[in-house]
Amino acid sequence: MFSIGQFALIGMISHIFFIWLTWRVMLKLNFDPIIRKDHPQDGRIFLLFLAIMIGTGVSRFVLDILQWSQDLIYLF
């Protein structure tokens, strides 16, 4: 069982990693048709917030699965 400090560190690293991974994937996709030509910076900010939302969701899912798998020992 992880201590609170270890789980907090794993959580921070996981969130940063999945946000970074999502950002890298989103940069490979072509969003030019849906981003206004006169406001390209607004499109980048939108993509950044979208990457944070998706990356945080994926990270939370992975951390929940990790926690639940550790809690299974209390079932039996």
Backbone as JSON Lines, residues from 0, in Angstrom:
{"i":0,"aa":"M","n":[0.84,-1.18,0.0],"ca":[0.0,0.0,0.0],"c":[0.88,1.24,0.0]}
{"i":1,"aa":"F","n":[0.57,2.16,-0.9],"ca":[1.34,3.4,-0.97],"c":[0.99,4.31,0.19]}
{"i":2,"aa":"S","n":[1.98,5.04,0.66],"ca":[1.68,6.07,1.65],"c":[1.1,7.27,0.91]}
{"i":3,"aa":"I","n":[0.57,8.2,1.66],"ca":[-0.08,9.37,1.06],"c":[0.91,10.18,0.24]}
{"i":4,"aa":"G","n":[2.13,10.34,0.74],"ca":[3.14,11.11,0.01],"c":[3.55,10.45,-1.3]}
{"i":5,"aa":"Q","n":[3.7,9.13,-1.27],"ca":[4.07,8.42,-2.49],"c":[2.96,8.51,-3.53]}
{"i":6,"aa":"F","n":[1.72,8.35,-3.09],"ca":[0.6,8.42,-4.01],"c":[0.45,9.83,-4.58]}
{"i":7,"aa":"A","n":[0.73,10.85,-3.77],"ca":[0.67,12.24,-4.26],"c":[1.73,12.47,-5.33]}
{"i":8,"aa":"L","n":[2.93,11.97,-5.11],"ca":[4.0,12.13,-6.09],"c":[3.67,11.39,-7.39]}
{"i":9,"aa":"I","n":[3.17,10.18,-7.27],"ca":[2.78,9.41,-8.45],"c":[1.65,10.13,-9.19]}
{"i":10,"aa":"G","n":[0.72,10.72,-8.45],"ca":[-0.38,11.46,-9.07],"c":[0.11,12.67,-9.85]}
{"i":11,"aa":"M","n":[1.02,13.44,-9.27],"ca":[1.55,14.62,-9.98],"c":[2.31,14.21,-11.23]}
{"i":12,"aa":"I","n":[3.15,13.2,-11.11],"ca":[3.92,12.75,-12.27],"c":[2.99,12.2,-13.35]}
{"i":13,"aa":"S","n":[1.97,11.46,-12.94],"ca":[1.02,10.9,-13.88],"c":[0.26,11.99,-14.63]}
{"i":14,"aa":"H","n":[-0.22,12.98,-13.91],"ca":[-0.96,14.07,-14.55],"c":[-0.07,14.81,-15.55]}
{"i":15,"aa":"I","n":[1.14,15.15,-15.14],"ca":[2.04,15.88,-16.04],"c":[2.38,15.04,-17.27]}
{"i":16,"aa":"F","n":[2.64,13.75,-17.06],"ca":[2.98,12.88,-18.19],"c":[1.83,12.77,-19.18]}
{"i":17,"aa":"F","n":[0.61,12.53,-18.7],"ca":[-0.51,12.36,-19.62],"c":[-0.93,13.67,-20.28]}
{"i":18,"aa":"I","n":[-0.78,14.8,-19.6],"ca":[-1.04,16.09,-20.24],"c":[-0.01,16.33,-21.34]}
{"i":19,"aa":"W","n":[1.26,16.04,-21.06],"ca":[2.31,16.2,-22.06],"c":[2.06,15.28,-23.25]}
{"i":20,"aa":"L","n":[1.7,14.02,-22.98],"ca":[1.45,13.06,-24.05],"c":[0.26,13.5,-24.91]}
{"i":21,"aa":"T","n":[-0.8,13.96,-24.29],"ca":[-1.96,14.44,-25.03],"c":[-1.61,15.65,-25.88]}
{"i":22,"aa":"W","n":[-0.82,16.56,-25.33],"ca":[-0.39,17.75,-26.08],"c":[0.41,17.35,-27.32]}
{"i":23,"aa":"R","n":[1.33,16.39,-27.16],"ca":[2.14,15.94,-28.29],"c":[1.28,15.29,-29.38]}
{"i":24,"aa":"V","n":[0.28,14.52,-28.96],"ca":[-0.61,13.88,-29.94],"c":[-1.45,14.94,-30.65]}
{"i":25,"aa":"M","n":[-1.94,15.92,-29.89],"ca":[-2.78,16.94,-30.49],"c":[-2.0,17.82,-31.47]}
{"i":26,"aa":"L","n":[-0.71,17.99,-31.25],"ca":[0.1,18.77,-32.2],"c":[0.24,18.05,-33.54]}
{"i":27,"aa":"K","n":[0.13,16.73,-33.53],"ca":[0.24,15.96,-34.76],"c":[-1.04,16.02,-35.59]}
{"i":28,"aa":"L","n":[-2.17,16.32,-34.94],"ca":[-3.45,16.39,-35.65],"c":[-3.59,17.73,-36.35]}
{"i":29,"aa":"N","n":[-4.36,17.76,-37.43],"ca":[-4.56,18.99,-38.19],"c":[-5.85,19.67,-37.75]}
{"i":30,"aa":"F","n":[-5.71,20.72,-36.95],"ca":[-6.86,21.47,-36.47],"c":[-7.05,22.78,-37.26]}
{"i":31,"aa":"D","n":[-6.29,22.96,-38.33],"ca":[-6.35,24.21,-39.09],"c":[-7.74,24.53,-39.64]}
{"i":32,"aa":"P","n":[-8.5,23.54,-40.12],"ca":[-9.83,23.89,-40.65],"c":[-10.8,24.43,-39.6]}
{"i":33,"aa":"I","n":[-10.62,24.09,-38.33],"ca":[-11.58,24.55,-37.33],"c":[-11.07,25.75,-36.53]}
{"i":34,"aa":"I","n":[-9.81,26.14,-36.73],"ca":[-9.26,27.3,-36.02],"c":[-9.33,28.5,-36.95]}
{"i":35,"aa":"R","n":[-9.84,29.61,-36.43],"ca":[-9.97,30.82,-37.24],"c":[-8.59,31.32,-37.65]}
{"i":36,"aa":"K","n":[-8.49,31.74,-38.89],"ca":[-7.2,32.18,-39.44],"c":[-6.7,33.47,-38.8]}
{"i":37,"aa":"D","n":[-7.62,34.34,-38.37],"ca":[-7.2,35.62,-37.81],"c":[-6.88,35.54,-36.32]}
{"i":38,"aa":"H","n":[-7.12,34.39,-35.68],"ca":[-6.83,34.21,-34.25],"c":[-6.11,32.88,-34.0]}
{"i":39,"aa":"P","n":[-4.92,32.69,-34.54],"ca":[-4.24,31.39,-34.35],"c":[-3.82,31.15,-32.9]}
{"i":40,"aa":"Q","n":[-3.53,32.22,-32.16],"ca":[-3.11,32.07,-30.76],"c":[-4.26,31.56,-29.9]}
{"i":41,"aa":"D","n":[-5.48,32.0,-30.21],"ca":[-6.65,31.51,-29.47],"c":[-6.83,30.01,-29.68]}
{"i":42,"aa":"G","n":[-6.54,29.55,-30.89],"ca":[-6.63,28.12,-31.17],"c":[-5.62,27.32,-30.37]}
{"i":43,"aa":"R","n":[-4.41,27.85,-30.22],"ca":[-3.38,27.17,-29.42],"c":[-3.79,27.09,-27.95]}
{"i":44,"aa":"I","n":[-4.34,28.17,-27.44],"ca":[-4.78,28.17,-26.03],"c":[-5.91,27.17,-25.84]}
{"i":45,"aa":"F","n":[-6.84,27.13,-26.81],"ca":[-7.93,26.16,-26.74],"c":[-7.38,24.73,-26.74]}
{"i":46,"aa":"L","n":[-6.41,24.46,-27.61],"ca":[-5.81,23.12,-27.66],"c":[-5.08,22.79,-26.36]}
{"i":47,"aa":"L","n":[-4.45,23.79,-25.75],"ca":[-3.78,23.56,-24.47],"c":[-4.78,23.16,-23.39]}
{"i":48,"aa":"F","n":[-5.9,23.91,-23.3],"ca":[-6.92,23.56,-22.31],"c":[-7.55,22.2,-22.61]}
{"i":49,"aa":"L","n":[-7.74,21.89,-23.87],"ca":[-8.28,20.59,-24.24],"c":[-7.32,19.47,-23.87]}
{"i":50,"aa":"A","n":[-6.02,19.7,-24.07],"ca":[-5.01,18.7,-23.68],"c":[-4.99,18.51,-22.17]}
{"i":51,"aa":"I","n":[-5.15,19.6,-21.42],"ca":[-5.19,19.49,-19.95],"c":[-6.41,18.68,-19.52]}
{"i":52,"aa":"M","n":[-7.56,18.94,-20.13],"ca":[-8.78,18.21,-19.77],"c":[-8.66,16.72,-20.09]}
{"i":53,"aa":"I","n":[-8.22,16.4,-21.28],"ca":[-8.11,14.99,-21.68],"c":[-7.02,14.28,-20.89]}
{"i":54,"aa":"G","n":[-5.86,14.91,-20.76],"ca":[-4.75,14.3,-20.03],"c":[-5.07,14.06,-18.57]}
{"i":55,"aa":"T","n":[-5.75,15.02,-17.95],"ca":[-6.14,14.85,-16.55],"c":[-7.15,13.72,-16.39]}
{"i":56,"aa":"G","n":[-8.08,13.63,-17.32],"ca":[-9.07,12.55,-17.26],"c":[-8.44,11.18,-17.4]}
{"i":57,"aa":"V","n":[-7.52,11.05,-18.34],"ca":[-6.84,9.76,-18.53],"c":[-5.98,9.43,-17.31]}
{"i":58,"aa":"S","n":[-5.29,10.43,-16.78],"ca":[-4.46,10.21,-15.6],"c":[-5.31,9.79,-14.4]}
{"i":59,"aa":"R","n":[-6.43,10.45,-14.22],"ca":[-7.32,10.11,-13.11],"c":[-7.81,8.67,-13.24]}
{"i":60,"aa":"F","n":[-8.13,8.26,-14.48],"ca":[-8.57,6.89,-14.72],"c":[-7.48,5.89,-14.34]}
{"i":61,"aa":"V","n":[-6.25,6.15,-14.76],"ca":[-5.13,5.25,-14.45],"c":[-4.89,5.2,-12.95]}
{"i":62,"aa":"L","n":[-4.93,6.35,-12.29],"ca":[-4.71,6.38,-10.84],"c":[-5.84,5.67,-10.08]}
{"i":63,"aa":"D","n":[-7.07,5.81,-10.56],"ca":[-8.19,5.1,-9.94],"c":[-8.03,3.59,-10.08]}
{"i":64,"aa":"I","n":[-7.66,3.13,-11.26],"ca":[-7.45,1.7,-11.47],"c":[-6.34,1.19,-10.55]}
{"i":65,"aa":"L","n":[-5.26,1.98,-10.42],"ca":[-4.16,1.6,-9.53],"c":[-4.64,1.49,-8.08]}
{"i":66,"aa":"Q","n":[-5.4,2.47,-7.63],"ca":[-5.9,2.47,-6.26],"c":[-6.89,1.32,-6.03]}
{"i":67,"aa":"W","n":[-7.79,1.12,-6.97],"ca":[-8.77,0.05,-6.82],"c":[-8.1,-1.33,-6.82]}
{"i":68,"aa":"S","n":[-7.08,-1.5,-7.64],"ca":[-6.41,-2.8,-7.66],"c":[-5.68,-3.06,-6.34]}
{"i":69,"aa":"Q","n":[-5.21,-2.0,-5.7],"ca":[-4.57,-2.18,-4.39],"c":[-5.61,-2.44,-3.3]}
{"i":70,"aa":"D","n":[-6.81,-1.92,-3.47],"ca":[-7.86,-2.12,-2.48],"c":[-8.53,-3.49,-2.58]}
{"i":71,"aa":"L","n":[-8.27,-4.22,-3.64],"ca":[-8.88,-5.54,-3.81],"c":[-8.46,-6.53,-2.72]}
{"i":72,"aa":"I","n":[-7.33,-6.3,-2.09],"ca":[-6.89,-7.23,-1.05],"c":[-7.84,-7.2,0.15]}
{"i":73,"aa":"Y","n":[-8.59,-6.12,0.32],"ca":[-9.53,-6.02,1.44],"c":[-10.85,-6.72,1.16]}
{"i":74,"aa":"L","n":[-11.03,-7.18,-0.08],"ca":[-12.27,-7.86,-0.44],"c":[-12.31,-9.28,0.13]}
{"i":75,"aa":"F","n":[-11.17,-9.91,0.23],"ca":[-11.14,-11.31,0.67],"c":[-10.53,-11.46,2.03]}
